[in-house]
């Protein structure tokens, strides 16, 4: 499920169940990974609001919505793979896209 959020972008909240009677869990995991990659690509390709440099993603991952913990966007796919290897029957993903500014680099004189 994707919901609109004012001033920030869209938020993806979805619970994936891996215990379908006809579809193998490995196929469901690959589908979940594809959904995450597709969402990230779609959000990164959107036009940035004026005054912002890039899209930043706030991500949560857990077995349930209540137990979801903050993870880096780079580790989202690894978290899905880890849940599969542990034999979990499902997991929850939340991704919030928001525009951000890059901080200026501080250069030290030597």
Chimera marker file (.cmm) of the C-alpha trace (Angstrom):
<marker_set name="trace">
<marker id="1" x="0.000" y="0.000" z="0.000" r="1" g="1" b="0" radius="0.5"/>
<marker id="2" x="1.342" y="3.455" z="-0.891" r="1" g="1" b="0" radius="0.5"/>
<marker id="3" x="0.018" y="6.528" z="0.871" r="1" g="1" b="0" radius="0.5"/>
<marker id="4" x="0.493" y="10.216" z="0.171" r="1" g="1" b="0" radius="0.5"/>
<marker id="5" x="2.383" y="12.283" z="2.719" r="1" g="1" b="0" radius="0.5"/>
<marker id="6" x="2.281" y="16.061" z="2.630" r="1" g="1" b="0" radius="0.5"/>
<marker id="7" x="5.524" y="17.900" z="1.904" r="1" g="1" b="0" radius="0.5"/>
<marker id="8" x="7.638" y="14.761" z="1.726" r="1" g="1" b="0" radius="0.5"/>
<marker id="9" x="6.566" y="12.361" z="-0.976" r="1" g="1" b="0" radius="0.5"/>
<marker id="10" x="4.962" y="8.966" z="-0.811" r="1" g="1" b="0" radius="0.5"/>
<marker id="11" x="5.219" y="6.335" z="1.856" r="1" g="1" b="0" radius="0.5"/>
<marker id="12" x="5.210" y="2.615" z="1.108" r="1" g="1" b="0" radius="0.5"/>
<marker id="13" x="3.788" y="0.424" z="3.871" r="1" g="1" b="0" radius="0.5"/>
<marker id="14" x="3.345" y="-3.234" z="3.097" r="1" g="1" b="0" radius="0.5"/>
<marker id="15" x="3.194" y="-6.577" z="4.870" r="1" g="1" b="0" radius="0.5"/>
<marker id="16" x="4.395" y="-9.555" z="2.845" r="1" g="1" b="0" radius="0.5"/>
<marker id="17" x="3.182" y="-13.080" z="3.688" r="1" g="1" b="0" radius="0.5"/>
<marker id="18" x="5.457" y="-15.927" z="2.628" r="1" g="1" b="0" radius="0.5"/>
<marker id="19" x="3.061" y="-18.814" z="3.258" r="1" g="1" b="0" radius="0.5"/>
<marker id="20" x="0.979" y="-18.901" z="0.082" r="1" g="1" b="0" radius="0.5"/>
<marker id="21" x="-0.435" y="-22.369" z="-0.702" r="1" g="1" b="0" radius="0.5"/>
<marker id="22" x="0.552" y="-22.359" z="-4.392" r="1" g="1" b="0" radius="0.5"/>
<marker id="23" x="3.511" y="-19.964" z="-4.652" r="1" g="1" b="0" radius="0.5"/>
<marker id="24" x="6.917" y="-20.928" z="-3.273" r="1" g="1" b="0" radius="0.5"/>
<marker id="25" x="8.416" y="-18.618" z="-0.609" r="1" g="1" b="0" radius="0.5"/>
<marker id="26" x="11.518" y="-17.942" z="-2.723" r="1" g="1" b="0" radius="0.5"/>
<marker id="27" x="9.289" y="-16.544" z="-5.491" r="1" g="1" b="0" radius="0.5"/>
<marker id="28" x="7.419" y="-14.333" z="-3.008" r="1" g="1" b="0" radius="0.5"/>
<marker id="29" x="10.719" y="-13.019" z="-1.624" r="1" g="1" b="0" radius="0.5"/>
<marker id="30" x="11.950" y="-12.136" z="-5.115" r="1" g="1" b="0" radius="0.5"/>
<marker id="31" x="8.652" y="-10.357" z="-5.747" r="1" g="1" b="0" radius="0.5"/>
<marker id="32" x="9.082" y="-8.316" z="-2.557" r="1" g="1" b="0" radius="0.5"/>
<marker id="33" x="12.647" y="-7.360" z="-3.520" r="1" g="1" b="0" radius="0.5"/>
<marker id="34" x="11.410" y="-6.297" z="-6.947" r="1" g="1" b="0" radius="0.5"/>
<marker id="35" x="8.655" y="-4.151" z="-5.387" r="1" g="1" b="0" radius="0.5"/>
<marker id="36" x="11.206" y="-2.363" z="-3.189" r="1" g="1" b="0" radius="0.5"/>
<marker id="37" x="13.608" y="-1.732" z="-6.077" r="1" g="1" b="0" radius="0.5"/>
<marker id="38" x="10.758" y="-0.526" z="-8.314" r="1" g="1" b="0" radius="0.5"/>
<marker id="39" x="9.497" y="1.875" z="-5.625" r="1" g="1" b="0" radius="0.5"/>
<marker id="40" x="12.990" y="3.295" z="-5.004" r="1" g="1" b="0" radius="0.5"/>
<marker id="41" x="13.613" y="3.783" z="-8.729" r="1" g="1" b="0" radius="0.5"/>
<marker id="42" x="10.244" y="5.470" z="-9.242" r="1" g="1" b="0" radius="0.5"/>
<marker id="43" x="10.811" y="7.864" z="-6.347" r="1" g="1" b="0" radius="0.5"/>
<marker id="44" x="14.396" y="8.695" z="-7.373" r="1" g="1" b="0" radius="0.5"/>
<marker id="45" x="13.229" y="9.597" z="-10.885" r="1" g="1" b="0" radius="0.5"/>
<marker id="46" x="10.672" y="12.141" z="-9.647" r="1" g="1" b="0" radius="0.5"/>
<marker id="47" x="11.478" y="15.816" z="-9.940" r="1" g="1" b="0" radius="0.5"/>
<marker id="48" x="12.929" y="17.322" z="-6.779" r="1" g="1" b="0" radius="0.5"/>
<marker id="49" x="11.285" y="20.351" z="-5.178" r="1" g="1" b="0" radius="0.5"/>
<marker id="50" x="13.247" y="23.530" z="-5.715" r="1" g="1" b="0" radius="0.5"/>
<marker id="51" x="16.068" y="24.011" z="-3.235" r="1" g="1" b="0" radius="0.5"/>
<marker id="52" x="16.696" y="20.310" z="-2.590" r="1" g="1" b="0" radius="0.5"/>
<marker id="53" x="19.539" y="18.113" z="-3.832" r="1" g="1" b="0" radius="0.5"/>
<marker id="54" x="18.433" y="14.483" z="-3.604" r="1" g="1" b="0" radius="0.5"/>
<marker id="55" x="15.831" y="11.999" z="-2.378" r="1" g="1" b="0" radius="0.5"/>
<marker id="56" x="16.446" y="10.424" z="1.016" r="1" g="1" b="0" radius="0.5"/>
<marker id="57" x="14.650" y="7.295" z="2.206" r="1" g="1" b="0" radius="0.5"/>
<marker id="58" x="13.629" y="6.522" z="5.784" r="1" g="1" b="0" radius="0.5"/>
<marker id="59" x="13.123" y="2.756" z="6.031" r="1" g="1" b="0" radius="0.5"/>
<marker id="60" x="11.738" y="0.349" z="8.603" r="1" g="1" b="0" radius="0.5"/>
<marker id="61" x="11.815" y="-3.439" z="8.488" r="1" g="1" b="0" radius="0.5"/>
<marker id="62" x="10.451" y="-6.063" z="10.867" r="1" g="1" b="0" radius="0.5"/>
<marker id="63" x="8.420" y="-9.208" z="11.201" r="1" g="1" b="0" radius="0.5"/>
<marker id="64" x="5.378" y="-7.110" z="12.192" r="1" g="1" b="0" radius="0.5"/>
<marker id="65" x="4.486" y="-3.438" z="12.001" r="1" g="1" b="0" radius="0.5"/>
<marker id="66" x="4.897" y="-3.066" z="15.764" r="1" g="1" b="0" radius="0.5"/>
<marker id="67" x="8.370" y="-4.675" z="15.805" r="1" g="1" b="0" radius="0.5"/>
<marker id="68" x="9.714" y="-2.804" z="12.764" r="1" g="1" b="0" radius="0.5"/>
<marker id="69" x="13.095" y="-1.170" z="13.338" r="1" g="1" b="0" radius="0.5"/>
<marker id="70" x="14.900" y="1.509" z="11.355" r="1" g="1" b="0" radius="0.5"/>
<marker id="71" x="17.263" y="0.170" z="8.681" r="1" g="1" b="0" radius="0.5"/>
<marker id="72" x="19.366" y="1.859" z="6.026" r="1" g="1" b="0" radius="0.5"/>
<marker id="73" x="17.991" y="1.801" z="2.496" r="1" g="1" b="0" radius="0.5"/>
<marker id="74" x="21.199" y="0.021" z="1.425" r="1" g="1" b="0" radius="0.5"/>
<marker id="75" x="20.402" y="-2.851" z="3.829" r="1" g="1" b="0" radius="0.5"/>
<marker id="76" x="16.737" y="-3.313" z="2.905" r="1" g="1" b="0" radius="0.5"/>
<marker id="77" x="17.322" y="-6.116" z="0.363" r="1" g="1" b="0" radius="0.5"/>
<marker id="78" x="19.725" y="-7.851" z="2.766" r="1" g="1" b="0" radius="0.5"/>
<marker id="79" x="17.060" y="-7.696" z="5.492" r="1" g="1" b="0" radius="0.5"/>
<marker id="80" x="14.553" y="-9.392" z="3.193" r="1" g="1" b="0" radius="0.5"/>
<marker id="81" x="17.069" y="-12.127" z="2.356" r="1" g="1" b="0" radius="0.5"/>
<marker id="82" x="17.854" y="-12.618" z="6.035" r="1" g="1" b="0" radius="0.5"/>
<marker id="83" x="14.151" y="-12.987" z="6.867" r="1" g="1" b="0" radius="0.5"/>
<marker id="84" x="13.878" y="-15.659" z="4.171" r="1" g="1" b="0" radius="0.5"/>
<marker id="85" x="16.922" y="-17.558" z="5.436" r="1" g="1" b="0" radius="0.5"/>
<marker id="86" x="15.517" y="-17.529" z="8.987" r="1" g="1" b="0" radius="0.5"/>
<marker id="87" x="12.320" y="-19.145" z="7.715" r="1" g="1" b="0" radius="0.5"/>
<marker id="88" x="9.982" y="-16.274" z="8.613" r="1" g="1" b="0" radius="0.5"/>
<marker id="89" x="6.379" y="-16.531" z="7.422" r="1" g="1" b="0" radius="0.5"/>
<marker id="90" x="6.157" y="-12.825" z="6.632" r="1" g="1" b="0" radius="0.5"/>
<marker id="91" x="7.634" y="-9.371" z="7.144" r="1" g="1" b="0" radius="0.5"/>
<marker id="92" x="6.709" y="-5.684" z="7.167" r="1" g="1" b="0" radius="0.5"/>
<marker id="93" x="8.347" y="-2.924" z="5.105" r="1" g="1" b="0" radius="0.5"/>
<marker id="94" x="7.925" y="0.837" z="5.394" r="1" g="1" b="0" radius="0.5"/>
<marker id="95" x="9.758" y="3.303" z="3.148" r="1" g="1" b="0" radius="0.5"/>
<marker id="96" x="9.304" y="7.083" z="3.267" r="1" g="1" b="0" radius="0.5"/>
<marker id="97" x="10.763" y="9.186" z="0.441" r="1" g="1" b="0" radius="0.5"/>
<marker id="98" x="11.665" y="12.747" z="1.369" r="1" g="1" b="0" radius="0.5"/>
<marker id="99" x="13.682" y="15.470" z="-0.289" r="1" g="1" b="0" radius="0.5"/>
<marker id="100" x="16.910" y="16.507" z="1.422" r="1" g="1" b="0" radius="0.5"/>
<marker id="101" x="19.904" y="18.806" z="1.151" r="1" g="1" b="0" radius="0.5"/>
<marker id="102" x="23.491" y="17.642" z="1.016" r="1" g="1" b="0" radius="0.5"/>
<marker id="103" x="25.517" y="19.216" z="3.777" r="1" g="1" b="0" radius="0.5"/>
<marker id="104" x="28.536" y="21.210" z="2.764" r="1" g="1" b="0" radius="0.5"/>
<marker id="105" x="31.803" y="19.387" z="3.127" r="1" g="1" b="0" radius="0.5"/>
<marker id="106" x="34.157" y="20.842" z="5.674" r="1" g="1" b="0" radius="0.5"/>
<marker id="107" x="37.662" y="21.070" z="4.325" r="1" g="1" b="0" radius="0.5"/>
<marker id="108" x="40.495" y="21.280" z="6.737" r="1" g="1" b="0" radius="0.5"/>
<marker id="109" x="43.636" y="23.053" z="5.719" r="1" g="1" b="0" radius="0.5"/>
<marker id="110" x="46.775" y="21.054" z="6.275" r="1" g="1" b="0" radius="0.5"/>
<link id1="1" id2="2" r="1" g="1" b="0" radius="0.2"/>
<link id1="2" id2="3" r="1" g="1" b="0" radius="0.2"/>
<link id1="3" id2="4" r="1" g="1" b="0" radius="0.2"/>
<link id1="4" id2="5" r="1" g="1" b="0" radius="0.2"/>
<link id1="5" id2="6" r="1" g="1" b="0" radius="0.2"/>
<link id1="6" id2="7" r="1" g="1" b="0" radius="0.2"/>
<link id1="7" id2="8" r="1" g="1" b="0" radius="0.2"/>
<link id1="8" id2="9" r="1" g="1" b="0" radius="0.2"/>
<link id1="9" id2="10" r="1" g="1" b="0" radius="0.2"/>
<link id1="10" id2="11" r="1" g="1" b="0" radius="0.2"/>
<link id1="11" id2="12" r="1" g="1" b="0" radius="0.2"/>
<link id1="12" id2="13" r="1" g="1" b="0" radius="0.2"/>
<link id1="13" id2="14" r="1" g="1" b="0" radius="0.2"/>
<link id1="14" id2="15" r="1" g="1" b="0" radius="0.2"/>
<link id1="15" id2="16" r="1" g="1" b="0" radius="0.2"/>
<link id1="16" id2="17" r="1" g="1" b="0" radius="0.2"/>
<link id1="17" id2="18" r="1" g="1" b="0" radius="0.2"/>
<link id1="18" id2="19" r="1" g="1" b="0" radius="0.2"/>
<link id1="19" id2="20" r="1" g="1" b="0" radius="0.2"/>
<link id1="20" id2="21" r="1" g="1" b="0" radius="0.2"/>
<link id1="21" id2="22" r="1" g="1" b="0" radius="0.2"/>
<link id1="22" id2="23" r="1" g="1" b="0" radius="0.2"/>
<link id1="23" id2="24" r="1" g="1" b="0" radius="0.2"/>
<link id1="24" id2="25" r="1" g="1" b="0" radius="0.2"/>
<link id1="25" id2="26" r="1" g="1" b="0" radius="0.2"/>
<link id1="26" id2="27" r="1" g="1" b="0" radius="0.2"/>
<link id1="27" id2="28" r="1" g="1" b="0" radius="0.2"/>
<link id1="28" id2="29" r="1" g="1" b="0" radius="0.2"/>
<link id1="29" id2="30" r="1" g="1" b="0" radius="0.2"/>
<link id1="30" id2="31" r="1" g="1" b="0" radius="0.2"/>
<link id1="31" id2="32" r="1" g="1" b="0" radius="0.2"/>
<link id1="32" id2="33" r="1" g="1" b="0" radius="0.2"/>
<link id1="33" id2="34" r="1" g="1" b="0" radius="0.2"/>
<link id1="34" id2="35" r="1" g="1" b="0" radius="0.2"/>
<link id1="35" id2="36" r="1" g="1" b="0" radius="0.2"/>
<link id1="36" id2="37" r="1" g="1" b="0" radius="0.2"/>
<link id1="37" id2="38" r="1" g="1" b="0" radius="0.2"/>
<link id1="38" id2="39" r="1" g="1" b="0" radius="0.2"/>
<link id1="39" id2="40" r="1" g="1" b="0" radius="0.2"/>
<link id1="40" id2="41" r="1" g="1" b="0" radius="0.2"/>
<link id1="41" id2="42" r="1" g="1" b="0" radius="0.2"/>
<link id1="42" id2="43" r="1" g="1" b="0" radius="0.2"/>
<link id1="43" id2="44" r="1" g="1" b="0" radius="0.2"/>
<link id1="44" id2="45" r="1" g="1" b="0" radius="0.2"/>
<link id1="45" id2="46" r="1" g="1" b="0" radius="0.2"/>
<link id1="46" id2="47" r="1" g="1" b="0" radius="0.2"/>
<link id1="47" id2="48" r="1" g="1" b="0" radius="0.2"/>
<link id1="48" id2="49" r="1" g="1" b="0" radius="0.2"/>
<link id1="49" id2="50" r="1" g="1" b="0" radius="0.2"/>
<link id1="50" id2="51" r="1" g="1" b="0" radius="0.2"/>
<link id1="51" id2="52" r="1" g="1" b="0" radius="0.2"/>
<link id1="52" id2="53" r="1" g="1" b="0" radius="0.2"/>
<link id1="53" id2="54" r="1" g="1" b="0" radius="0.2"/>
<link id1="54" id2="55" r="1" g="1" b="0" radius="0.2"/>
<link id1="55" id2="56" r="1" g="1" b="0" radius="0.2"/>
<link id1="56" id2="57" r="1" g="1" b="0" radius="0.2"/>
<link id1="57" id2="58" r="1" g="1" b="0" radius="0.2"/>
<link id1="58" id2="59" r="1" g="1" b="0" radius="0.2"/>
<link id1="59" id2="60" r="1" g="1" b="0" radius="0.2"/>
<link id1="60" id2="61" r="1" g="1" b="0" radius="0.2"/>
<link id1="61" id2="62" r="1" g="1" b="0" radius="0.2"/>
<link id1="62" id2="63" r="1" g="1" b="0" radius="0.2"/>
<link id1="63" id2="64" r="1" g="1" b="0" radius="0.2"/>
<link id1="64" id2="65" r="1" g="1" b="0" radius="0.2"/>
<link id1="65" id2="66" r="1" g="1" b="0" radius="0.2"/>
<link id1="66" id2="67" r="1" g="1" b="0" radius="0.2"/>
<link id1="67" id2="68" r="1" g="1" b="0" radius="0.2"/>
<link id1="68" id2="69" r="1" g="1" b="0" radius="0.2"/>
<link id1="69" id2="70" r="1" g="1" b="0" radius="0.2"/>
<link id1="70" id2="71" r="1" g="1" b="0" radius="0.2"/>
<link id1="71" id2="72" r="1" g="1" b="0" radius="0.2"/>
<link id1="72" id2="73" r="1" g="1" b="0" radius="0.2"/>
<link id1="73" id2="74" r="1" g="1" b="0" radius="0.2"/>
<link id1="74" id2="75" r="1" g="1" b="0" radius="0.2"/>
<link id1="75" id2="76" r="1" g="1" b="0" radius="0.2"/>
<link id1="76" id2="77" r="1" g="1" b="0" radius="0.2"/>
<link id1="77" id2="78" r="1" g="1" b="0" radius="0.2"/>
<link id1="78" id2="79" r="1" g="1" b="0" radius="0.2"/>
<link id1="79" id2="80" r="1" g="1" b="0" radius="0.2"/>
<link id1="80" id2="81" r="1" g="1" b="0" radius="0.2"/>
<link id1="81" id2="82" r="1" g="1" b="0" radius="0.2"/>
<link id1="82" id2="83" r="1" g="1" b="0" radius="0.2"/>
<link id1="83" id2="84" r="1" g="1" b="0" radius="0.2"/>
<link id1="84" id2="85" r="1" g="1" b="0" radius="0.2"/>
<link id1="85" id2="86" r="1" g="1" b="0" radius="0.2"/>
<link id1="86" id2="87" r="1" g="1" b="0" radius="0.2"/>
<link id1="87" id2="88" r="1" g="1" b="0" radius="0.2"/>
<link id1="88" id2="89" r="1" g="1" b="0" radius="0.2"/>
<link id1="89" id2="90" r="1" g="1" b="0" radius="0.2"/>
<link id1="90" id2="91" r="1" g="1" b="0" radius="0.2"/>
<link id1="91" id2="92" r="1" g="1" b="0" radius="0.2"/>
<link id1="92" id2="93" r="1" g="1" b="0" radius="0.2"/>
<link id1="93" id2="94" r="1" g="1" b="0" radius="0.2"/>
<link id1="94" id2="95" r="1" g="1" b="0" radius="0.2"/>
<link id1="95" id2="96" r="1" g="1" b="0" radius="0.2"/>
<link id1="96" id2="97" r="1" g="1" b="0" radius="0.2"/>
<link id1="97" id2="98" r="1" g="1" b="0" radius="0.2"/>
<link id1="98" id2="99" r="1" g="1" b="0" radius="0.2"/>
<link id1="99" id2="100" r="1" g="1" b="0" radius="0.2"/>
<link id1="100" id2="101" r="1" g="1" b="0" radius="0.2"/>
<link id1="101" id2="102" r="1" g="1" b="0" radius="0.2"/>
<link id1="102" id2="103" r="1" g="1" b="0" radius="0.2"/>
<link id1="103" id2="104" r="1" g="1" b="0" radius="0.2"/>
<link id1="104" id2="105" r="1" g="1" b="0" radius="0.2"/>
<link id1="105" id2="106" r="1" g="1" b="0" radius="0.2"/>
<link id1="106" id2="107" r="1" g="1" b="0" radius="0.2"/>
<link id1="107" id2="108" r="1" g="1" b="0" radius="0.2"/>
<link id1="108" id2="109" r="1" g="1" b="0" radius="0.2"/>
<link id1="109" id2="110" r="1" g="1" b="0" radius="0.2"/>
</marker_set>
